[in-house]
């Protein structure tokens, strides 16, 4: 399998590029992956992430067998956890060492990751989130977020009330009442970025329920310098925790989240509410982005 990489030197590590939550390099969410970031400073990692230009790049620092300290950088800043870069980097590791289990020590906490061969023969990674939490969203916060998004209160699905949810990174969950409302995303980029920074939000998780266990989702990500994240594993884990908190009887269940369709980068995320409460499992495929394949 061909990957685009920069020759490894002490100053310039090998940089891989993978699309997570997809089997087609033109789908899912592109992530940069550095499998050995030994010796890199935070400033250097931020510079590499900005050069790669994806919503996040994962930097792995190898430890004891199967254990890695992992840091994640967007083009603008370090983030505490990134699901799609976790999936991408775990598949990249497994392609080199074989399927297995890894332990990622992230700024958000320890995240076990397992890579196994899927029914299609490709590799799939499953991450287990840190312990999540769900909080009430203040009405004033919700009103401000809606105004910045250009949404009205009547655009929301009353069955899925706004909440803050965390599973390694913090998100505001807003549910649209229709697919059409979700499809129209034209928001105040700088205003929403300021709103999110003040509340320590990584994305706003916009969802529409197509069936009891099927959702379409979108994630504005202006704090990372990106208008929209094409497939967001951390938000998917937080959303699973949100649904379980809203309806504890919903578990065990496996949710299917479709993301990236409105960007032309379709991806699929599976969220297992399971019986391992409070943690949530998120799984998906990943594929290398070759030199001649589209990166965005």
C-alpha positions in Angstrom: 0.0 0.0 0.0 1.5 3.3 -1.0 1.6 6.2 1.4 2.9 9.7 1.1 5.8 10.2 3.5 8.7 12.5 4.1 12.1 10.8 4.6 12.8 10.4 8.2 15.6 12.6 9.8 15.9 13.9 13.3 14.3 17.2 12.3 11.8 15.8 9.8 10.1 12.6 10.9 8.2 10.3 8.6 4.7 11.8 8.1 2.0 9.5 6.9 -1.5 10.5 5.7 -4.6 8.4 6.3 -8.3 8.8 5.9 -10.2 7.6 8.9 -13.7 6.2 9.1 -13.6 5.2 5.4 -12.3 2.6 3.1 -11.8 5.1 0.2 -9.0 7.6 0.5 -11.4 10.2 -0.9 -13.8 9.7 2.0 -13.7 10.0 5.8 -11.5 12.4 7.7 -7.8 12.8 6.7 -5.3 12.7 9.5 -1.6 13.1 9.6 0.3 10.4 11.5 3.8 10.4 12.9 4.5 7.0 14.3 7.7 8.0 16.1 7.8 11.6 17.3 10.8 11.1 19.6 12.6 14.3 20.1 10.0 16.6 18.6 9.1 19.7 20.6 5.5 21.1 20.9 6.4 23.9 18.5 7.8 21.5 15.9 4.7 19.3 16.2 2.4 22.3 15.7 4.4 23.4 12.7 4.1 19.9 11.2 0.4 19.8 11.8 0.0 23.2 10.1 2.1 22.0 7.1 0.0 18.8 6.8 -3.1 21.0 6.9 -5.6 18.4 8.2 -7.9 18.9 11.1 -5.5 16.9 13.3 -2.2 15.1 13.2 -1.3 12.4 15.8 2.2 12.2 17.2 3.2 8.9 18.8 6.0 8.5 21.3 6.7 4.7 21.6 6.9 3.3 25.2 6.8 -0.3 26.4 5.5 -2.9 24.0 2.1 -1.7 22.6 2.1 1.5 24.7 2.3 5.0 23.3 2.2 8.5 24.6 0.1 10.4 22.0 -0.3 14.1 21.4 -2.7 15.6 18.8 -2.3 18.9 17.0 -4.6 20.9 14.8 -3.1 23.5 12.5 -3.7 26.1 15.2 -3.3 24.3 18.6 -2.9 21.1 20.6 -6.1 19.3 21.4 -6.5 16.8 24.3 -7.9 13.9 22.2 -8.8 13.2 18.6 -10.7 10.1 17.6 -10.1 10.0 13.9 -6.4 10.5 14.3 -6.4 7.7 16.9 -8.1 5.3 14.4 -5.8 6.4 11.6 -2.6 5.9 13.6 -3.7 2.6 15.1 -4.4 1.2 11.6 -1.1 2.5 10.4 0.6 0.7 13.3 -1.3 -2.5 12.7 -0.3 -2.5 9.0 3.3 -2.6 10.1 3.1 -4.9 13.1 -0.1 -6.8 12.6 -3.5 -6.5 14.3 -3.5 -6.2 18.0 -4.1 -4.0 21.1 -2.5 -0.7 21.9 -2.7 1.6 24.9 -2.6 5.3 24.1 -1.7 7.6 26.9 -3.3 10.9 25.8 -3.6 14.3 27.5 -7.2 13.3 28.2 -6.3 10.0 29.8 -5.6 6.4 28.8 -7.4 5.2 25.7 -7.2 1.4 24.8 -7.3 0.8 21.0 -7.8 -2.6 19.3 -7.2 -3.2 15.6 -8.7 -6.3 14.0 -9.5 -7.5 10.5 -13.0 -6.6 9.3 -15.4 -8.8 7.3 -14.1 -7.0 4.1 -10.5 -8.0 4.9 -9.5 -4.4 5.8 -8.4 -3.3 9.2 -10.7 -1.6 11.7 -9.8 0.1 14.9 -11.9 0.4 18.0 -11.1 2.9 20.7 -12.5 2.9 24.2 -13.1 6.5 25.4 -12.0 8.0 28.7 -14.8 8.2 31.2 -17.4 10.6 29.7 -19.6 13.1 31.3 -22.8 15.0 30.2 -23.9 18.4 31.5 -27.0 20.6 31.0 -26.5 23.3 28.5 -27.4 26.8 29.8 -30.3 28.3 27.8 -28.3 31.5 27.2 -25.4 29.4 25.7 -27.8 27.5 23.5 -29.4 30.7 22.3 -26.0 32.2 21.5 -24.8 29.1 19.7 -28.0 29.0 17.6 -27.6 32.6 16.6 -24.0 32.1 15.5 -25.1 29.1 13.5 -28.0 30.9 11.9 -30.5 28.4 13.4 -33.8 29.2 15.1 -35.0 27.5 18.3 -37.7 25.9 16.2 -35.0 24.1 14.1 -34.2 21.9 17.0 -35.5 18.3 17.6 -37.3 18.6 21.0 -36.7 14.9 21.6 -33.0 15.4 21.7 -32.3 18.5 24.0 -29.0 20.4 23.9 -26.3 19.2 26.2 -22.6 19.5 26.7 -20.9 16.1 26.3 -17.3 15.0 27.0 -15.4 11.8 26.2 -11.9 13.1 25.9 -12.9 16.5 24.4 -15.9 18.7 25.1 -18.7 19.3 22.6 -22.0 21.0 22.5 -24.7 18.6 21.1 -27.5 20.2 19.0 -30.0 18.1 17.2 -31.7 19.4 14.0 -35.3 18.6 13.4 -34.8 17.9 9.7 -32.1 16.7 7.4 -32.5 19.8 5.4 -31.6 22.0 8.4 -28.5 19.9 9.0 -27.5 20.2 5.3 -27.4 24.0 5.4 -24.3 25.0 7.3 -23.3 28.6 7.0 -22.1 30.1 10.3 -20.2 33.0 11.8 -16.7 31.4 11.8 -14.9 33.9 14.1 -17.9 34.3 16.4 -18.4 30.6 16.9 -14.7 30.1 17.5 -14.8 32.7 20.2 -17.9 31.1 21.7 -16.3 27.7 21.7 -12.9 28.9 23.1 -14.7 30.5 26.1 -16.4 27.2 26.9 -13.5 24.9 26.1 -15.3 23.3 23.2 -13.6 21.2 20.5 -16.5 21.1 18.1 -20.2 21.6 18.0 -21.8 18.3 17.3 -24.8 18.8 15.0 -27.0 15.7 14.6 -30.1 14.5 12.8 -31.8 11.3 13.8 -32.7 9.2 10.7 -33.7 6.1 12.6 -33.5 5.0 16.3 -29.9 4.0 15.9 -28.8 5.9 12.7 -27.7 9.5 12.7 -26.3 12.0 10.3 -23.8 14.3 12.0 -21.7 17.4 11.2 -19.0 19.1 13.3 -18.0 22.8 12.9 -14.4 23.1 14.1 -13.4 26.8 13.8 -11.2 26.6 17.0 -8.9 24.2 15.0 -8.9 26.5 12.0 -11.2 24.2 10.0 -14.8 25.1 9.0 -16.0 21.5 9.4 -14.4 18.3 10.6 -15.4 15.5 8.1 -15.6 12.6 10.6 -15.1 13.1 14.4 -14.4 10.2 16.6 -14.2 12.2 19.9 -17.5 13.8 19.2 -19.0 10.4 18.3 -17.9 9.0 21.7 -19.3 12.1 23.5 -22.6 11.7 21.5 -22.8 8.1 22.6 -22.5 9.2 26.2 -25.1 11.9 25.6 -27.7 9.4 24.2 -27.0 6.9 27.1 -27.5 9.7 29.6 -30.7 10.8 27.9 -32.1 7.2 27.8 -30.2 4.7 30.0 -32.4 1.9 28.5 -30.8 2.6 25.1 -27.8 0.5 26.0 -26.7 -2.0 24.8 -26.9 -0.6 21.3 -24.6 0.1 18.4 -25.2 3.4 16.6 -24.3 4.2 13.0 -23.2 7.7 12.4 -22.9 9.0 8.8 -20.6 12.1 8.5 -18.9 14.0 5.7 -21.6 13.5 3.1 -22.3 17.2 2.8 -18.5 17.8 2.3 -18.2 15.1 -0.4 -16.1 12.9 2.0 -18.6 10.3 3.2 -17.5 8.3 6.3 -19.1 5.9 8.7 -18.6 5.7 12.5 -19.9 3.0 14.8 -20.6 3.8 18.4 -21.1 1.0 20.8 -23.0 2.0 24.0 -22.5 -1.6 25.2 -22.4 -2.7 28.8 -19.1 -1.1 29.7 -20.6 2.0 31.1 -19.6 4.7 31.5 -17.0 4.3 28.7 -18.0 4.3 25.0 -16.4 2.4 22.1 -16.0 4.0 18.7 -14.9 2.0 15.7 -14.1 2.5 12.0 -11.8 1.7 9.1 -8.9 3.7 7.9 -6.9 3.8 4.6 -3.7 5.3 3.5 -3.8 8.4 1.2 -1.3 7.8 -1.6 0.7 10.4 -3.4 -1.7 10.6 -6.3 -4.9 10.4 -4.3 -7.0 13.4 -3.2 -6.2 14.6 0.4 -9.2 16.9 0.8 
